[in-house]
C-alpha cells in the first residue's frame, strides 16, 4: 500500500519505538520553538472564547445582530476546510513556511477585524483570520511530533493542552474586561504582539533539517479548491440549517445538493492528482481511518457540555453566568493532567486499549448525567465534568500521539490535519444534531412554543418558571444521551476497526 513503509507491528513495538532519536532542532533551540508553538496555539485557542463575551459591545457598535453568529461560524468554516490543505502543504514544503504564512494571515485578519466598519466587514475579516487559524492549529500539532521522539511527546502535548485549558478559562474574562474597560477592537489587537513574538521565535530558532527532493513539488491546486468549496458548502448547510432557514427549504436542499456533487468532484480530482491534497491512504490505512472516525465522534460529543451545560446550570440550577461557566470549565483542569499521565498507561497496554478505557469511562459519565436529581446541587454536574475531562484526556492524546507515530515526516502533516479536520467536522455536525434534539424536546415539553432562543430570552428577562426549568432539564438530558451514544460509537470504532497495536515506525522521526 502506498506510503506504508517499514511498519513494525509485533511484540512491544509501541514501547521500543518510544526511544527513537529525533534528528531535529538542537536542544538549546527547542525550548524557544516550543514557546513559539505555545504562543501560536494560544492565538488560535483564545480566538473563539475571547470574542464571545464582547458580542454585545460589537453589535452595539456595528449593528448586525441578525447575522452576528457568523463571527463564529465564518471563522470555524475557514479553519476546518483549510486544515487538509495546510497539512499537505506542510508535507510538501516543510512546517516552517506554512506556520509563518498562517501566522501572518491570522495577524493580518486580526488587524483588519480591529478596523471593521460594519458587521459584514467584520465577518469577512474573521474568515481571513480563519484562513490563517487552520495553519496554526494543524502545523503546531505536527511540529510537536517532529520535535520530540515518541517517549517525550506527552510533555509537549500536555503543554499544548494546558494552553487550550488556560484559554478556555481566561478567554471569556479577558474579552469581557477589554470590551468593558477599553474597546472591543482590542480583543483583536492583542493578537499582534503575541503573534509577532511567536513569529520571531519561529524565524530565528526553527531550523528544519534538509531533506532529499524528488524534483519540483507539484501542488494539487484543483484539489485544494475543490476541498475548500465542498467543505465550505456542506458546513454552511449544517451551520445555517434550521437557523437561517428550514431544513427542507430551497436554500438548505440546494446547499446539500451542491455539497454532495462537490464530494464527487473531489473524489474524481484527487484520484487523478499526482500529489492529492487528501490522499487515499488516509482512509485505506486502518489506524488512521479509525482515529479519524473516533476523534470525529469526540468532536460530536464535546458539543453537549460545551454548548448546553451553561444553559442547564443557569436555567435548572439557578446559577449566575460566571458560576455556570465555572461548572463547565473544570473539565479543562482535569483534561491536561490526565493527558500528561496517559503515557504511563499506553506504554503498558498500548494506544488503542488506553483510548478505549478513556472513551468507555466517558460514555458511563455521560450516561450518568440524565440520572442527576432535579434540580440537584451544583457540585454534581461539576464532579461529572471533572471526571469527563479526565476520561477524554486519556482518550484523545494517545490516539493523536499514536497515529502520528505510524507515519514518517513526509506524511505526518497530512495525517495530523485529517485527524483535526474530522474532529472539527464532528463538532459542527454535533452542534446541528444536538441543537435539533434540544429544540425538539423543548417544543414537545412546552407545547410547540419552545426553542433555545426562547430559553435564552427567558434567562435574560429573569428567573425561568418551573415548567421551563423542567423542559430545559429534559432537553439537556436528551443531548447527553446522544453524546453518550457518540462515545459508544467511538469505542466500537476502536474495537472493530483499529488494530490491536498501532504499526509504529522504527524511526518515527524519519
SULGIBEL-V922920 format. One record per residue. N is the residue number from 1. RES is the residue in three letters. PHI is phi in degrees with one decimal (999 if undefined). PSI is psi as a letter, one per 40 degrees, with the letter a starting at -180 (* if undefined). NEAR is the number of other C-alpha atoms within 10 Angstrom. Layout:
n=N res=RES phi=PHI psi=PSI near=NEAR
n=N res=RES phi=PHI psi=PSI near=NEAR
//
This chain:
n=1 res=UNK phi=999 psi=h near=7
n=2 res=UNK phi=-58.7 psi=h near=9
n=3 res=UNK phi=81.4 psi=e near=12
n=4 res=UNK phi=-96.2 psi=g near=14
n=5 res=UNK phi=-99.5 psi=h near=11
n=6 res=UNK phi=53.0 psi=f near=14
n=7 res=UNK phi=-73.3 psi=i near=16
n=8 res=UNK phi=-122.2 psi=h near=17
n=9 res=UNK phi=-139.0 psi=g near=16
n=10 res=UNK phi=-151.3 psi=i near=11
n=11 res=UNK phi=56.2 psi=b near=9
n=12 res=UNK phi=-98.8 psi=f near=14
n=13 res=UNK phi=-51.9 psi=d near=19
n=14 res=UNK phi=-62.9 psi=d near=28
n=15 res=UNK phi=-81.4 psi=d near=17
n=16 res=UNK phi=-63.8 psi=d near=14
n=17 res=UNK phi=-69.6 psi=e near=19
n=18 res=UNK phi=-64.6 psi=d near=20
n=19 res=UNK phi=-92.4 psi=e near=15
n=20 res=UNK phi=-58.6 psi=i near=18
n=21 res=UNK phi=-89.1 psi=h near=15
n=22 res=UNK phi=-99.0 psi=h near=17
n=23 res=UNK phi=-83.7 psi=f near=14
n=24 res=UNK phi=-105.0 psi=a near=16
n=25 res=UNK phi=-64.8 psi=i near=18
n=26 res=UNK phi=-58.2 psi=i near=13
n=27 res=UNK phi=-55.5 psi=d near=10
n=28 res=UNK phi=-63.6 psi=d near=9
n=29 res=UNK phi=-94.1 psi=e near=14
n=30 res=UNK phi=-64.0 psi=d near=17
n=31 res=UNK phi=-62.1 psi=d near=13
n=32 res=UNK phi=-66.8 psi=d near=17
n=33 res=UNK phi=-67.4 psi=d near=25
n=34 res=UNK phi=-61.1 psi=d near=23
n=35 res=UNK phi=-59.9 psi=d near=16
n=36 res=UNK phi=-64.1 psi=d near=25
n=37 res=UNK phi=-64.7 psi=d near=27
n=38 res=UNK phi=-67.3 psi=d near=20
n=39 res=UNK phi=-66.0 psi=d near=23
n=40 res=UNK phi=-64.2 psi=d near=30
n=41 res=UNK phi=-65.0 psi=d near=25
n=42 res=UNK phi=-62.3 psi=d near=24
n=43 res=UNK phi=-58.5 psi=d near=26
n=44 res=UNK phi=-71.3 psi=d near=24
n=45 res=UNK phi=-72.6 psi=d near=22
n=46 res=UNK phi=-70.9 psi=d near=24
n=47 res=UNK phi=-56.9 psi=d near=25
n=48 res=UNK phi=-72.4 psi=d near=19
n=49 res=UNK phi=-71.7 psi=d near=20
n=50 res=UNK phi=-74.0 psi=d near=25
n=51 res=UNK phi=-75.8 psi=d near=22
n=52 res=UNK phi=-58.4 psi=d near=17
n=53 res=UNK phi=-78.6 psi=e near=21
n=54 res=UNK phi=-98.1 psi=e near=23
n=55 res=UNK phi=-56.8 psi=d near=19
n=56 res=UNK phi=-57.5 psi=d near=14
n=57 res=UNK phi=-69.2 psi=d near=16
n=58 res=UNK phi=-65.4 psi=d near=22
n=59 res=UNK phi=-64.7 psi=d near=16
n=60 res=UNK phi=-63.7 psi=d near=10
n=61 res=UNK phi=-87.1 psi=d near=13
n=62 res=UNK phi=-102.7 psi=e near=15
n=63 res=UNK phi=77.2 psi=a near=15
n=64 res=UNK phi=79.5 psi=f near=14
n=65 res=UNK phi=-59.2 psi=d near=13
n=66 res=UNK phi=-67.4 psi=e near=10
n=67 res=UNK phi=-122.6 psi=e near=13
n=68 res=UNK phi=-64.2 psi=d near=18
n=69 res=UNK phi=-60.5 psi=d near=15
n=70 res=UNK phi=-71.0 psi=e near=21
n=71 res=UNK phi=-59.6 psi=d near=21
n=72 res=UNK phi=-96.0 psi=d near=18
n=73 res=UNK phi=-64.5 psi=d near=20
n=74 res=UNK phi=-62.2 psi=d near=23
n=75 res=UNK phi=-64.2 psi=d near=24
n=76 res=UNK phi=-60.7 psi=d near=26
n=77 res=UNK phi=-60.7 psi=d near=26
n=78 res=UNK phi=-64.3 psi=d near=23
n=79 res=UNK phi=-63.0 psi=d near=26
n=80 res=UNK phi=-64.5 psi=d near=27
n=81 res=UNK phi=-75.6 psi=e near=26
n=82 res=UNK phi=-92.1 psi=e near=25
n=83 res=UNK phi=-55.4 psi=d near=31
n=84 res=UNK phi=-64.4 psi=d near=30
n=85 res=UNK phi=-66.2 psi=d near=27
n=86 res=UNK phi=-65.7 psi=d near=28
n=87 res=UNK phi=-60.2 psi=d near=28
n=88 res=UNK phi=-66.8 psi=d near=28
n=89 res=UNK phi=-63.5 psi=d near=22
n=90 res=UNK phi=-70.0 psi=d near=27
n=91 res=UNK phi=-72.2 psi=d near=20
n=92 res=UNK phi=-86.2 psi=d near=19
n=93 res=UNK phi=-109.9 psi=e near=12
n=94 res=UNK phi=105.0 psi=i near=21
n=95 res=UNK phi=-74.2 psi=d near=24
n=96 res=UNK phi=-59.8 psi=d near=18
n=97 res=UNK phi=-62.7 psi=d near=14
n=98 res=UNK phi=-69.0 psi=d near=22
n=99 res=UNK phi=-65.1 psi=d near=28
n=100 res=UNK phi=-64.2 psi=d near=20
n=101 res=UNK phi=-61.4 psi=d near=15
n=102 res=UNK phi=-61.9 psi=d near=24
n=103 res=UNK phi=-65.3 psi=d near=27
n=104 res=UNK phi=-63.6 psi=d near=18
n=105 res=UNK phi=-64.2 psi=d near=19
n=106 res=UNK phi=-61.6 psi=d near=29
n=107 res=UNK phi=-68.1 psi=d near=26
n=108 res=UNK phi=-62.5 psi=d near=17
n=109 res=UNK phi=-61.4 psi=d near=24
n=110 res=UNK phi=-62.1 psi=d near=26
n=111 res=UNK phi=-62.7 psi=d near=20
n=112 res=UNK phi=-64.7 psi=d near=21
n=113 res=UNK phi=-59.4 psi=d near=25
n=114 res=UNK phi=-68.1 psi=e near=18
n=115 res=UNK phi=-103.6 psi=e near=15
n=116 res=UNK phi=-59.8 psi=h near=16
n=117 res=UNK phi=-105.7 psi=e near=12
n=118 res=UNK phi=-154.8 psi=i near=14
n=119 res=UNK phi=-65.6 psi=d near=22
n=120 res=UNK phi=-61.0 psi=d near=17
n=121 res=UNK phi=-64.1 psi=d near=15
n=122 res=UNK phi=-63.7 psi=d near=23
n=123 res=UNK phi=-63.3 psi=d near=22
n=124 res=UNK phi=-60.7 psi=d near=19
n=125 res=UNK phi=-70.3 psi=d near=25
n=126 res=UNK phi=-66.5 psi=d near=25
n=127 res=UNK phi=-63.1 psi=d near=25
n=128 res=UNK phi=-59.8 psi=d near=23
n=129 res=UNK phi=-55.9 psi=d near=30
n=130 res=UNK phi=-63.3 psi=d near=30
n=131 res=UNK phi=-61.7 psi=d near=27
n=132 res=UNK phi=-83.1 psi=d near=29
n=133 res=UNK phi=-62.1 psi=d near=32
n=134 res=UNK phi=-61.7 psi=d near=31
n=135 res=UNK phi=-68.2 psi=d near=31
n=136 res=UNK phi=-62.4 psi=d near=28
n=137 res=UNK phi=-63.6 psi=d near=26
n=138 res=UNK phi=-70.0 psi=d near=31
n=139 res=UNK phi=-72.3 psi=d near=33
n=140 res=UNK phi=-62.0 psi=d near=24
n=141 res=UNK phi=-63.5 psi=d near=23
n=142 res=UNK phi=-68.8 psi=d near=22
n=143 res=UNK phi=-62.7 psi=d near=23
n=144 res=UNK phi=-58.9 psi=d near=20
n=145 res=UNK phi=-75.4 psi=d near=27
n=146 res=UNK phi=-66.0 psi=d near=26
n=147 res=UNK phi=-76.2 psi=d near=23
n=148 res=UNK phi=-122.6 psi=i near=22
n=149 res=UNK phi=-69.5 psi=i near=22
n=150 res=UNK phi=-53.5 psi=d near=27
n=151 res=UNK phi=-62.8 psi=d near=18
n=152 res=UNK phi=-101.5 psi=e near=14
n=153 res=UNK phi=-63.0 psi=d near=19
n=154 res=UNK phi=-58.0 psi=d near=23
n=155 res=UNK phi=-64.3 psi=d near=16
n=156 res=UNK phi=-69.1 psi=d near=19
n=157 res=UNK phi=-66.6 psi=d near=20
n=158 res=UNK phi=-65.8 psi=d near=21
n=159 res=UNK phi=-64.9 psi=d near=19
n=160 res=UNK phi=-66.3 psi=d near=24
n=161 res=UNK phi=-64.1 psi=d near=23
n=162 res=UNK phi=-65.0 psi=d near=22
n=163 res=UNK phi=-60.7 psi=d near=21
n=164 res=UNK phi=-62.4 psi=d near=22
n=165 res=UNK phi=-63.7 psi=d near=23
n=166 res=UNK phi=-62.6 psi=d near=17
n=167 res=UNK phi=-65.5 psi=d near=24
n=168 res=UNK phi=-63.8 psi=d near=21
n=169 res=UNK phi=-82.3 psi=d near=20
n=170 res=UNK phi=-85.3 psi=d near=15
n=171 res=UNK phi=-56.6 psi=d near=24
n=172 res=UNK phi=-59.0 psi=d near=21
n=173 res=UNK phi=-65.4 psi=d near=17
n=174 res=UNK phi=-64.6 psi=d near=19
n=175 res=UNK phi=-61.8 psi=d near=25
n=176 res=UNK phi=-65.6 psi=d near=21
n=177 res=UNK phi=-64.9 psi=d near=17
n=178 res=UNK phi=-64.4 psi=d near=18
n=179 res=UNK phi=-67.8 psi=d near=22
n=180 res=UNK phi=-82.7 psi=d near=13
n=181 res=UNK phi=-111.1 psi=e near=8
n=182 res=UNK phi=-124.5 psi=b near=11
n=183 res=UNK phi=-160.5 psi=i near=16
n=184 res=UNK phi=-59.1 psi=d near=23
n=185 res=UNK phi=-65.2 psi=d near=21
n=186 res=UNK phi=-69.5 psi=e near=17
n=187 res=UNK phi=-67.2 psi=d near=24
n=188 res=UNK phi=-96.5 psi=d near=20
n=189 res=UNK phi=-66.4 psi=d near=17
n=190 res=UNK phi=-64.9 psi=d near=16
n=191 res=UNK phi=-67.9 psi=d near=22
n=192 res=UNK phi=-64.5 psi=d near=19
n=193 res=UNK phi=-66.5 psi=d near=11
n=194 res=UNK phi=-63.7 psi=d near=16
n=195 res=UNK phi=-66.3 psi=d near=21
n=196 res=UNK phi=-63.4 psi=d near=17
n=197 res=UNK phi=-64.3 psi=d near=14
n=198 res=UNK phi=-61.5 psi=d near=24
n=199 res=UNK phi=-60.8 psi=d near=21
n=200 res=UNK phi=-60.7 psi=d near=14
n=201 res=UNK phi=-64.7 psi=d near=19
n=202 res=UNK phi=-66.4 psi=d near=22
n=203 res=UNK phi=-62.3 psi=d near=15
n=204 res=UNK phi=-81.5 psi=d near=11
n=205 res=UNK phi=-113.3 psi=e near=19
n=206 res=UNK phi=-88.9 psi=h near=22
n=207 res=UNK phi=-127.3 psi=h near=16
n=208 res=UNK phi=-77.9 psi=i near=15
n=209 res=UNK phi=-65.7 psi=i near=10
n=210 res=UNK phi=-67.9 psi=h near=7
n=211 res=UNK phi=-127.7 psi=i near=10
n=212 res=UNK phi=-64.9 psi=i near=6
n=213 res=UNK phi=-112.8 psi=h near=8
n=214 res=UNK phi=-89.1 psi=e near=6
n=215 res=UNK phi=130.5 psi=a near=6
n=216 res=UNK phi=-66.5 psi=h near=6
n=217 res=UNK phi=-66.1 psi=h near=11
n=218 res=UNK phi=-105.9 psi=h near=11
n=219 res=UNK phi=-104.5 psi=h near=16
n=220 res=UNK phi=-83.9 psi=g near=21
n=221 res=UNK phi=-67.6 psi=d near=14
n=222 res=UNK phi=-63.8 psi=d near=15
n=223 res=UNK phi=-65.6 psi=d near=24
n=224 res=UNK phi=-60.9 psi=d near=23
n=225 res=UNK phi=-65.7 psi=d near=16
n=226 res=UNK phi=-65.8 psi=d near=21
n=227 res=UNK phi=-63.0 psi=d near=25
n=228 res=UNK phi=-62.2 psi=d near=21
n=229 res=UNK phi=-66.1 psi=d near=18
n=230 res=UNK phi=-63.4 psi=d near=24
n=231 res=UNK phi=-62.6 psi=d near=21
n=232 res=UNK phi=-63.1 psi=d near=21
n=233 res=UNK phi=-67.2 psi=d near=21
n=234 res=UNK phi=-69.2 psi=d near=20
n=235 res=UNK phi=-69.1 psi=d near=25
n=236 res=UNK phi=-62.8 psi=d near=20
n=237 res=UNK phi=-61.6 psi=d near=24
n=238 res=UNK phi=-72.2 psi=d near=22
n=239 res=UNK phi=-68.8 psi=d near=20
n=240 res=UNK phi=-94.3 psi=e near=18
n=241 res=UNK phi=-61.7 psi=h near=21
n=242 res=UNK phi=77.4 psi=e near=16
n=243 res=UNK phi=-115.9 psi=c near=12
n=244 res=UNK phi=-82.6 psi=d near=13
n=245 res=UNK phi=-154.0 psi=i near=13
n=246 res=UNK phi=-69.8 psi=i near=13
n=247 res=UNK phi=-61.9 psi=d near=16
n=248 res=UNK phi=-99.4 psi=e near=11
n=249 res=UNK phi=-79.8 psi=i near=11
n=250 res=UNK phi=-60.1 psi=d near=11
n=251 res=UNK phi=-59.0 psi=d near=16
n=252 res=UNK phi=-66.0 psi=d near=21
n=253 res=UNK phi=-64.5 psi=d near=15
n=254 res=UNK phi=-65.5 psi=d near=13
n=255 res=UNK phi=-65.9 psi=d near=20
n=256 res=UNK phi=-64.9 psi=d near=21
n=257 res=UNK phi=-61.5 psi=d near=15
n=258 res=UNK phi=-63.5 psi=d near=16
n=259 res=UNK phi=-63.1 psi=d near=21
n=260 res=UNK phi=-68.0 psi=d near=14
n=261 res=UNK phi=-64.3 psi=d near=12
n=262 res=UNK phi=-69.3 psi=d near=20
n=263 res=UNK phi=-59.5 psi=d near=18
n=264 res=UNK phi=-61.1 psi=d near=12
n=265 res=UNK phi=-64.4 psi=d near=16
n=266 res=UNK phi=-61.1 psi=d near=23
n=267 res=UNK phi=-60.4 psi=d near=16
n=268 res=UNK phi=-62.9 psi=d near=12
n=269 res=UNK phi=-63.6 psi=d near=19
n=270 res=UNK phi=-69.2 psi=d near=21
n=271 res=UNK phi=-68.1 psi=d near=15
n=272 res=UNK phi=-89.7 psi=e near=11
n=273 res=UNK phi=-72.9 psi=i near=17
n=274 res=UNK phi=-69.9 psi=d near=12
n=275 res=UNK phi=-128.4 psi=g near=17
n=276 res=UNK phi=-65.1 psi=i near=21
n=277 res=UNK phi=-64.9 psi=d near=26
n=278 res=UNK phi=-116.1 psi=g near=25
n=279 res=UNK phi=-65.7 psi=i near=20
n=280 res=UNK phi=-63.0 psi=d near=13
n=281 res=UNK phi=-65.9 psi=e near=15
n=282 res=UNK phi=-59.5 psi=d near=18
n=283 res=UNK phi=-104.6 psi=e near=15
n=284 res=UNK phi=-80.4 psi=d near=12
n=285 res=UNK phi=-83.8 psi=h near=17
n=286 res=UNK phi=-58.5 psi=d near=18
n=287 res=UNK phi=-63.3 psi=d near=23
n=288 res=UNK phi=-67.2 psi=d near=27
n=289 res=UNK phi=-61.8 psi=d near=21
n=290 res=UNK phi=-65.5 psi=d near=25
n=291 res=UNK phi=-65.8 psi=d near=28
n=292 res=UNK phi=-57.6 psi=d near=28
n=293 res=UNK phi=-66.7 psi=d near=21
n=294 res=UNK phi=-65.4 psi=d near=33
n=295 res=UNK phi=-76.9 psi=d near=26
n=296 res=UNK phi=-63.6 psi=d near=25
n=297 res=UNK phi=-66.2 psi=d near=27
n=298 res=UNK phi=-61.7 psi=d near=26
n=299 res=UNK phi=-58.0 psi=d near=25
n=300 res=UNK phi=-62.1 psi=d near=28
n=301 res=UNK phi=-72.6 psi=d near=29
n=302 res=UNK phi=-65.0 psi=d near=20
n=303 res=UNK phi=-64.9 psi=d near=24
n=304 res=UNK phi=-56.1 psi=d near=25
n=305 res=UNK phi=-73.0 psi=d near=23
n=306 res=UNK phi=-62.1 psi=d near=14
n=307 res=UNK phi=-95.5 psi=d near=16
n=308 res=UNK phi=-101.5 psi=d near=22
n=309 res=UNK phi=-64.2 psi=d near=22
n=310 res=UNK phi=-58.8 psi=d near=23
n=311 res=UNK phi=-64.1 psi=d near=24
n=312 res=UNK phi=-60.8 psi=d near=23
n=313 res=UNK phi=-63.4 psi=d near=26
n=314 res=UNK phi=-80.3 psi=d near=20
n=315 res=UNK phi=-76.0 psi=d near=28
n=316 res=UNK phi=-93.4 psi=d near=24
n=317 res=UNK phi=-86.4 psi=e near=19
n=318 res=UNK phi=73.4 psi=f near=19
n=319 res=UNK phi=-85.6 psi=i near=17
n=320 res=UNK phi=-71.2 psi=i near=12
n=321 res=UNK phi=-54.4 psi=d near=12
n=322 res=UNK phi=-64.9 psi=d near=12
n=323 res=UNK phi=-65.5 psi=d near=15
n=324 res=UNK phi=-61.5 psi=d near=21
n=325 res=UNK phi=-64.3 psi=d near=20
n=326 res=UNK phi=-66.0 psi=d near=14
n=327 res=UNK phi=-56.2 psi=d near=23
n=328 res=UNK phi=-75.2 psi=d near=23
n=329 res=UNK phi=-70.9 psi=e near=23
n=330 res=UNK phi=-63.9 psi=d near=20
n=331 res=UNK phi=-70.3 psi=d near=24
n=332 res=UNK phi=-75.6 psi=e near=24
n=333 res=UNK phi=-86.3 psi=d near=18
n=334 res=UNK phi=-82.6 psi=d near=21
n=335 res=UNK phi=-60.0 psi=d near=27
n=336 res=UNK phi=-65.1 psi=d near=26
n=337 res=UNK phi=-64.8 psi=d near=18
n=338 res=UNK phi=-62.3 psi=d near=21
n=339 res=UNK phi=-62.0 psi=d near=26
n=340 res=UNK phi=-65.0 psi=d near=22
n=341 res=UNK phi=-85.1 psi=e near=17
n=342 res=UNK phi=-63.4 psi=d near=24
n=343 res=UNK phi=-60.4 psi=d near=23
n=344 res=UNK phi=-70.6 psi=d near=12
n=345 res=UNK phi=-88.3 psi=d near=16
n=346 res=UNK phi=-72.4 psi=e near=20
n=347 res=UNK phi=-70.7 psi=d near=18
n=348 res=UNK phi=-93.4 psi=d near=13
n=349 res=UNK phi=-116.7 psi=e near=15
n=350 res=UNK phi=96.4 psi=i near=21
n=351 res=UNK phi=-63.8 psi=d near=28
n=352 res=UNK phi=-62.9 psi=d near=25
n=353 res=UNK phi=-65.5 psi=d near=20
n=354 res=UNK phi=-63.9 psi=d near=24
n=355 res=UNK phi=-63.2 psi=d near=28
n=356 res=UNK phi=-64.9 psi=d near=25
n=357 res=UNK phi=-63.3 psi=d near=16
n=358 res=UNK phi=-65.4 psi=d near=25
n=359 res=UNK phi=-75.1 psi=d near=29
n=360 res=UNK phi=-64.4 psi=d near=20
n=361 res=UNK phi=-63.8 psi=d near=21
n=362 res=UNK phi=-61.7 psi=d near=29
n=363 res=UNK phi=-61.4 psi=d near=25
n=364 res=UNK phi=-65.6 psi=d near=14
n=365 res=UNK phi=-66.3 psi=d near=19
n=366 res=UNK phi=-64.8 psi=d near=26
n=367 res=UNK phi=-66.8 psi=d near=19
n=368 res=UNK phi=-73.2 psi=d near=16
n=369 res=UNK phi=-58.4 psi=d near=20
n=370 res=UNK phi=-63.0 psi=e near=18
n=371 res=UNK phi=-93.7 psi=e near=9
n=372 res=UNK phi=-63.9 psi=i near=14
n=373 res=UNK phi=-67.1 psi=i near=9
n=374 res=UNK phi=-102.5 psi=h near=12
n=375 res=UNK phi=-80.2 psi=e near=15
n=376 res=UNK phi=82.3 psi=i near=11
n=377 res=UNK phi=-108.7 psi=i near=14
n=378 res=UNK phi=-59.5 psi=d near=16
n=379 res=UNK phi=-68.0 psi=d near=10
n=380 res=UNK phi=-69.9 psi=d near=13
n=381 res=UNK phi=-66.3 psi=d near=21
n=382 res=UNK phi=-63.4 psi=d near=19
n=383 res=UNK phi=-63.3 psi=d near=14
n=384 res=UNK phi=-62.2 psi=d near=21
n=385 res=UNK phi=-67.3 psi=d near=27
n=386 res=UNK phi=-62.6 psi=d near=19
n=387 res=UNK phi=-68.9 psi=d near=20
n=388 res=UNK phi=-64.5 psi=d near=26
n=389 res=UNK phi=-59.4 psi=d near=24
n=390 res=UNK phi=-63.9 psi=d near=25
n=391 res=UNK phi=-65.8 psi=d near=26
n=392 res=UNK phi=-71.9 psi=d near=27
n=393 res=UNK phi=-63.6 psi=d near=27
n=394 res=UNK phi=-71.1 psi=d near=31
n=395 res=UNK phi=-88.7 psi=d near=32
n=396 res=UNK phi=-73.3 psi=d near=24
n=397 res=UNK phi=-62.0 psi=d near=27
n=398 res=UNK phi=-58.6 psi=d near=26
n=399 res=UNK phi=-68.4 psi=d near=27
n=400 res=UNK phi=-65.8 psi=d near=22
n=401 res=UNK phi=-63.9 psi=d near=21
n=402 res=UNK phi=-63.6 psi=d near=24
n=403 res=UNK phi=-70.0 psi=d near=24
n=404 res=UNK phi=-65.5 psi=d near=28
n=405 res=UNK phi=-85.6 psi=e near=26
n=406 res=UNK phi=-93.2 psi=e near=25
n=407 res=UNK phi=-129.1 psi=i near=26
n=408 res=UNK phi=-84.9 psi=a near=23
n=409 res=UNK phi=-55.9 psi=d near=21
n=410 res=UNK phi=-71.3 psi=e near=18
n=411 res=UNK phi=-120.6 psi=e near=20
n=412 res=UNK phi=-70.5 psi=d near=27
n=413 res=UNK phi=-63.2 psi=d near=32
n=414 res=UNK phi=-64.0 psi=d near=29
n=415 res=UNK phi=-63.5 psi=d near=31
n=416 res=UNK phi=-62.5 psi=d near=27
n=417 res=UNK phi=-63.7 psi=d near=29
n=418 res=UNK phi=-65.2 psi=d near=25
n=419 res=UNK phi=-65.1 psi=d near=28
n=420 res=UNK phi=-66.5 psi=d near=23
n=421 res=UNK phi=-60.9 psi=d near=24
n=422 res=UNK phi=-66.7 psi=d near=24
n=423 res=UNK phi=-65.9 psi=d near=24
n=424 res=UNK phi=-63.6 psi=d near=23
n=425 res=UNK phi=-64.1 psi=d near=24
n=426 res=UNK phi=-59.8 psi=d near=23
n=427 res=UNK phi=-65.2 psi=d near=23
n=428 res=UNK phi=-65.3 psi=d near=23
n=429 res=UNK phi=-63.8 psi=d near=20
n=430 res=UNK phi=-63.4 psi=d near=27
n=431 res=UNK phi=-61.2 psi=d near=23
n=432 res=UNK phi=-69.8 psi=d near=20
n=433 res=UNK phi=-64.7 psi=d near=16
n=434 res=UNK phi=-72.4 psi=d near=24
n=435 res=UNK phi=-62.3 psi=d near=22
n=436 res=UNK phi=-65.7 psi=d near=18
n=437 res=UNK phi=-63.4 psi=d near=17
n=438 res=UNK phi=-63.0 psi=d near=24
n=439 res=UNK phi=-63.3 psi=d near=20
n=440 res=UNK phi=-63.7 psi=d near=18
n=441 res=UNK phi=-66.1 psi=d near=23
n=442 res=UNK phi=-60.7 psi=d near=26
n=443 res=UNK phi=-62.1 psi=d near=17
n=444 res=UNK phi=-66.7 psi=d near=15
n=445 res=UNK phi=-75.2 psi=d near=18
n=446 res=UNK phi=-106.5 psi=e near=16
n=447 res=UNK phi=70.1 psi=f near=9
n=448 res=UNK phi=82.3 psi=e near=12
n=449 res=UNK phi=-106.0 psi=e near=11
n=450 res=UNK phi=-115.7 psi=i near=20
n=451 res=UNK phi=-155.0 psi=i near=19
n=452 res=UNK phi=-62.4 psi=d near=19
n=453 res=UNK phi=-63.2 psi=d near=10
n=454 res=UNK phi=-64.1 psi=d near=14
n=455 res=UNK phi=-63.3 psi=d near=19
n=456 res=UNK phi=-61.1 psi=d near=13
n=457 res=UNK phi=-65.5 psi=d near=11
n=458 res=UNK phi=-65.2 psi=d near=15
n=459 res=UNK phi=-65.9 psi=d near=16
n=460 res=UNK phi=-68.8 psi=d near=10
n=461 res=UNK phi=-86.8 psi=e near=9
n=462 res=UNK phi=146.1 psi=a near=9
n=463 res=UNK phi=-67.5 psi=h near=14
n=464 res=UNK phi=-71.7 psi=i near=20
n=465 res=UNK phi=-74.7 psi=i near=12
n=466 res=UNK phi=-63.0 psi=d near=11
n=467 res=UNK phi=-63.3 psi=d near=10
n=468 res=UNK phi=-68.2 psi=d near=20
n=469 res=UNK phi=-62.0 psi=d near=21
n=470 res=UNK phi=-63.7 psi=d near=18
n=471 res=UNK phi=-64.1 psi=d near=22
n=472 res=UNK phi=-64.4 psi=d near=29
n=473 res=UNK phi=-59.7 psi=d near=25
n=474 res=UNK phi=-63.6 psi=d near=18
n=475 res=UNK phi=-65.0 psi=d near=26
n=476 res=UNK phi=-69.1 psi=d near=26
n=477 res=UNK phi=-60.4 psi=d near=24
n=478 res=UNK phi=-63.1 psi=d near=21
n=479 res=UNK phi=-64.9 psi=d near=29
n=480 res=UNK phi=-66.7 psi=d near=27
n=481 res=UNK phi=-63.3 psi=d near=19
n=482 res=UNK phi=-62.9 psi=d near=21
n=483 res=UNK phi=-65.1 psi=d near=27
n=484 res=UNK phi=-63.1 psi=d near=24
n=485 res=UNK phi=-63.0 psi=d near=18
n=486 res=UNK phi=-63.6 psi=d near=23
n=487 res=UNK phi=-64.6 psi=d near=30
n=488 res=UNK phi=-63.2 psi=d near=21
n=489 res=UNK phi=-59.8 psi=d near=18
n=490 res=UNK phi=-61.8 psi=d near=27
n=491 res=UNK phi=-60.0 psi=d near=25
n=492 res=UNK phi=-66.7 psi=d near=16
n=493 res=UNK phi=-61.6 psi=d near=19
n=494 res=UNK phi=-66.1 psi=d near=25
n=495 res=UNK phi=-69.3 psi=d near=15
n=496 res=UNK phi=-104.8 psi=d near=11
n=497 res=UNK phi=-105.4 psi=d near=18
n=498 res=UNK phi=-69.6 psi=i near=19
n=499 res=UNK phi=-68.6 psi=i near=16
n=500 res=UNK phi=-58.2 psi=d near=16
n=501 res=UNK phi=-123.1 psi=h near=20
n=502 res=UNK phi=-67.5 psi=h near=24
n=503 res=UNK phi=-74.9 psi=g near=22
n=504 res=UNK phi=-68.3 psi=h near=26
n=505 res=UNK phi=-71.6 psi=i near=24
n=506 res=UNK phi=-57.7 psi=d near=21
n=507 res=UNK phi=-126.4 psi=g near=21
n=508 res=UNK phi=-65.7 psi=e near=25
n=509 res=UNK phi=-86.8 psi=e near=23
n=510 res=UNK phi=-69.8 psi=* near=15
//
